[in-house]
Amino acid sequence: SQCEPGTSQCYAPLWLSFPGPCPDEGLQQQELAGNQETLDVSRGKSSDCLSRMPGGRCKAGGPPTGTPDCTYSVEEAGEILLDELAGIDDYNDFWNTSYYECQKQFSTGQRTEPCRRHKEYDGHLDAGVGNHFWDGKRDPRRCQARIRAAEALFRSKYPQWPELSKAFCDFDTIYANEFTWPANHTGAPESSWWQSRPQ
């Protein structure tokens, strides 16, 4: 698309999609527990589904081959949690406990202003309640500050890793009728599911 050089119009988002194994199945909502660093989502996936849809991560590492089970490779480099980035030490306290503590203080006269439930971000306010990391969702300066904060947090946790250069994107365009092209599952296990899958 056309954009005015030097303006925020030219900062197109970078969208990366890394398909995992068997996206059609997984844990049920009641099995998900927030504020966890690890969660075994494969527990809710059948072996048949995992065989049919192995995910695109190359198992042996190395460069991707283009087969359904090797469209991208990943090297573990560490992680940061969004709660930590936003300055929320304990999400249960942020969301639940703080509100009830406030109500208790209000009912005993220790507090005069009404209580509001904390929110990381409220779209109507373009701000958080009790946390202000995500305020100004589309403000270019605030977005840059959030990116710098994420980079600084990662560097503080993993100083052994070098700083990365900007991500390379080799996407050039969407081709005519690209989404109607037949699926290429060369190397994938045979399955009638692909012919009967929902459209």
C-alpha contacts under 8 A as a table, 3 or more apart, distances in Angstrom:
res1	aa1	res2	aa2	distance
3	C	7	T	7.53
3	C	9	Q	5.56
3	C	10	C	5.50
4	E	7	T	5.71
4	E	9	Q	6.69
4	E	10	C	6.88
5	P	10	C	6.61
6	G	10	C	6.98
7	T	10	C	5.91
7	T	11	Y	7.72
8	S	11	Y	5.31
8	S	140	P	7.50
9	Q	12	A	7.08
14	L	169	C	7.71
18	F	56	G	6.83
18	F	57	R	7.49
18	F	72	Y	7.29
19	P	23	P	7.57
19	P	55	G	5.36
19	P	56	G	5.58
19	P	57	R	7.52
20	G	23	P	6.43
20	G	54	P	7.31
20	G	55	G	4.32
20	G	56	G	6.35
20	G	57	R	7.12
21	P	50	L	5.83
21	P	53	M	5.69
21	P	54	P	4.56
21	P	55	G	3.82
21	P	56	G	7.42
22	C	25	E	5.97
22	C	26	G	7.86
22	C	45	K	6.87
22	C	49	C	5.54
22	C	50	L	5.20
22	C	52	R	7.58
22	C	53	M	4.99
22	C	54	P	6.33
22	C	55	G	6.63
23	P	26	G	7.24
23	P	53	M	7.79
24	D	49	C	7.91
25	E	44	G	6.53
25	E	45	K	5.28
25	E	46	S	7.62
25	E	49	C	7.64
26	G	41	V	5.73
26	G	42	S	6.26
26	G	43	R	7.02
26	G	44	G	4.32
26	G	45	K	5.17
27	L	31	E	5.95
27	L	32	L	6.85
27	L	41	V	5.81
27	L	42	S	7.68
27	L	43	R	6.96
27	L	44	G	4.80
27	L	45	K	7.72
28	Q	31	E	5.32
28	Q	32	L	6.89
28	Q	44	G	7.72
29	Q	32	L	5.47
30	Q	33	A	7.82
32	L	39	L	7.98
33	A	36	Q	6.58
35	N	91	Y	6.66
36	Q	39	L	6.80
37	E	81	L	7.72
40	D	43	R	5.88
41	V	44	G	6.26
41	V	45	K	7.68
42	S	45	K	5.20
45	K	49	C	6.67
45	K	50	L	6.78
46	S	49	C	5.27
46	S	50	L	6.25
47	S	50	L	4.99
47	S	51	S	6.04
48	D	51	S	5.12
48	D	52	R	6.21
49	C	52	R	5.06
49	C	53	M	5.90
49	C	54	P	7.87
50	L	53	M	5.30
50	L	54	P	5.18
51	S	54	P	5.59
51	S	189	P	6.85
52	R	188	A	7.19
52	R	189	P	6.22
52	R	190	E	7.67
52	R	191	S	6.58
52	R	193	W	7.94
53	M	68	P	7.87
53	M	69	D	7.95
54	P	68	P	7.26
54	P	69	D	5.53
55	G	68	P	6.89
55	G	69	D	5.40
55	G	70	C	7.72
56	G	67	T	7.96
56	G	68	P	5.72
56	G	69	D	4.39
56	G	70	C	4.76
56	G	71	T	4.72
56	G	72	Y	5.97
57	R	69	D	6.07
57	R	70	C	5.20
57	R	71	T	6.16
57	R	72	Y	5.15
57	R	73	S	5.44
57	R	74	V	7.19
58	C	61	G	5.36
58	C	62	G	7.41
58	C	63	P	7.96
58	C	64	P	6.42
58	C	69	D	6.05
58	C	70	C	4.04
58	C	71	T	6.66
58	C	72	Y	6.00
58	C	73	S	5.22
58	C	74	V	7.90
59	K	69	D	7.74
59	K	70	C	7.23
59	K	73	S	7.99
61	G	64	P	7.97
61	G	73	S	5.72
61	G	74	V	7.22
62	G	73	S	6.57
63	P	72	Y	7.36
63	P	73	S	6.51
64	P	67	T	7.95
64	P	70	C	5.23
64	P	71	T	5.06
64	P	72	Y	5.16
64	P	73	S	6.22
65	T	70	C	5.68
65	T	71	T	6.37
66	G	69	D	7.84
66	G	70	C	5.72
66	G	71	T	4.89
67	T	70	C	5.23
67	T	71	T	6.36
67	T	185	H	6.74
67	T	186	T	5.88
67	T	187	G	5.77
67	T	188	A	7.28
68	P	71	T	6.37
68	P	184	N	7.91
68	P	185	H	5.80
68	P	186	T	7.03
68	P	187	G	6.86
68	P	188	A	6.14
69	D	188	A	7.29
70	C	73	S	7.25
77	A	161	W	7.66
78	G	154	F	7.92
78	G	158	Y	7.08
79	E	154	F	7.16
80	I	84	E	7.24
80	I	85	L	7.25
80	I	150	A	7.88
80	I	153	L	7.30
80	I	154	F	6.30
81	L	84	E	5.34
81	L	85	L	6.31
82	L	85	L	4.89
82	L	86	A	6.05
83	D	86	A	5.16
83	D	87	G	6.13
83	D	88	I	4.95
83	D	89	D	6.85
83	D	91	Y	7.27
84	E	87	G	5.03
84	E	88	I	5.62
84	E	89	D	6.27
85	L	88	I	7.60
85	L	149	A	7.24
85	L	150	A	6.45
85	L	153	L	7.05
86	A	131	N	7.56
86	A	132	H	7.95
86	A	133	F	5.34
86	A	134	W	7.70
87	G	131	N	7.85
87	G	133	F	7.73
88	I	91	Y	6.19
88	I	94	F	6.92
88	I	131	N	7.92
90	D	93	D	5.36
90	D	94	F	6.19
91	Y	94	F	4.82
91	Y	95	W	5.95
92	N	95	W	5.30
92	N	96	N	5.46
92	N	97	T	6.52
93	D	96	N	5.48
93	D	97	T	4.51
93	D	98	S	5.57
94	F	97	T	6.62
94	F	98	S	5.76
94	F	99	Y	7.97
94	F	118	H	6.41
94	F	130	G	7.94
95	W	98	S	6.64
95	W	99	Y	7.02
95	W	117	R	6.81
95	W	118	H	5.64
95	W	119	K	7.11
96	N	99	Y	5.66
96	N	100	Y	6.63
96	N	117	R	7.87
97	T	100	Y	5.29
97	T	101	E	6.03
98	S	101	E	5.11
98	S	102	C	6.09
98	S	117	R	7.93
98	S	118	H	7.85
99	Y	102	C	5.08
99	Y	103	Q	6.28
99	Y	115	C	6.68
99	Y	116	R	6.80
99	Y	117	R	5.49
99	Y	118	H	7.22
100	Y	103	Q	4.97
100	Y	104	K	6.17
101	E	104	K	5.09
101	E	105	Q	6.25
102	C	105	Q	5.09
102	C	106	F	6.07
102	C	111	R	7.62
102	C	115	C	5.90
103	Q	106	F	4.97
103	Q	107	S	6.08
103	Q	115	C	6.26
104	K	107	S	5.20
104	K	108	T	6.31
105	Q	108	T	5.26
105	Q	109	G	6.16
105	Q	110	Q	4.88
105	Q	111	R	5.42
106	F	109	G	5.18
106	F	110	Q	5.84
106	F	111	R	4.62
106	F	112	T	6.10
106	F	113	E	7.52
106	F	114	P	7.14
106	F	115	C	7.62
107	S	110	Q	7.68
107	S	111	R	7.92
108	T	111	R	7.67
109	G	112	T	6.55
111	R	114	P	7.92
116	R	129	V	7.56
117	R	129	V	7.27
118	H	128	G	7.49
118	H	129	V	4.86
118	H	130	G	5.04
118	H	131	N	7.36
119	K	122	D	6.56
119	K	128	G	5.44
119	K	129	V	4.91
119	K	130	G	6.58
119	K	131	N	7.04
120	E	127	A	7.86
120	E	128	G	4.82
120	E	129	V	6.45
120	E	130	G	7.41
120	E	131	N	5.76
120	E	132	H	7.23
120	E	133	F	7.66
120	E	134	W	6.92
121	Y	126	D	6.93
121	Y	127	A	5.33
121	Y	128	G	3.99
121	Y	129	V	6.89
121	Y	131	N	7.86
121	Y	132	H	7.78
121	Y	134	W	6.09
121	Y	135	D	6.99
122	D	125	L	5.41
122	D	126	D	5.79
122	D	127	A	5.59
122	D	128	G	5.61
122	D	129	V	7.49
123	G	126	D	4.82
123	G	127	A	6.99
124	H	127	A	7.96
125	L	128	G	7.48
126	D	135	D	5.76
126	D	136	G	5.64
126	D	137	K	6.43
127	A	132	H	6.31
127	A	134	W	6.39
127	A	135	D	4.00
127	A	136	G	6.32
127	A	137	K	7.76
128	G	131	N	5.18
128	G	132	H	5.04
128	G	133	F	7.41
128	G	134	W	6.53
128	G	135	D	6.00
129	V	132	H	7.01
131	N	134	W	7.85
132	H	135	D	5.26
133	F	146	R	7.58
134	W	137	K	5.97
135	D	142	R	7.74
136	G	139	D	5.07
136	G	142	R	6.48
136	G	143	C	7.96
137	K	142	R	7.55
137	K	143	C	7.07
138	R	142	R	7.79
138	R	143	C	6.93
139	D	142	R	5.34
139	D	143	C	6.08
140	P	143	C	5.04
140	P	144	Q	6.16
141	R	144	Q	5.16
141	R	145	A	6.20
142	R	145	A	4.91
142	R	146	R	6.19
143	C	146	R	5.10
143	C	147	I	6.30
144	Q	147	I	5.06
144	Q	148	R	6.19
145	A	148	R	5.06
145	A	149	A	6.08
146	R	149	A	4.95
146	R	150	A	6.19
147	I	150	A	5.13
147	I	151	E	6.23
148	R	151	E	5.07
148	R	152	A	6.03
149	A	152	A	5.06
149	A	153	L	6.08
150	A	153	L	5.18
150	A	154	F	6.16
151	E	154	F	5.16
151	E	155	R	6.13
152	A	155	R	5.07
152	A	156	S	6.10
153	L	156	S	5.09
153	L	157	K	6.37
154	F	157	K	5.26
154	F	158	Y	5.94
154	F	159	P	7.91
155	R	158	Y	5.06
155	R	159	P	4.98
155	R	161	W	7.56
156	S	159	P	5.84
158	Y	161	W	5.96
159	P	162	P	7.58
174	I	178	E	6.71
175	Y	178	E	5.15
177	N	180	T	5.40
177	N	181	W	6.74
178	E	181	W	5.42
185	H	188	A	5.37
191	S	194	W	6.43
192	S	195	Q	5.55
192	S	196	S	6.63
193	W	196	S	5.13
193	W	197	R	5.56
194	W	197	R	5.32
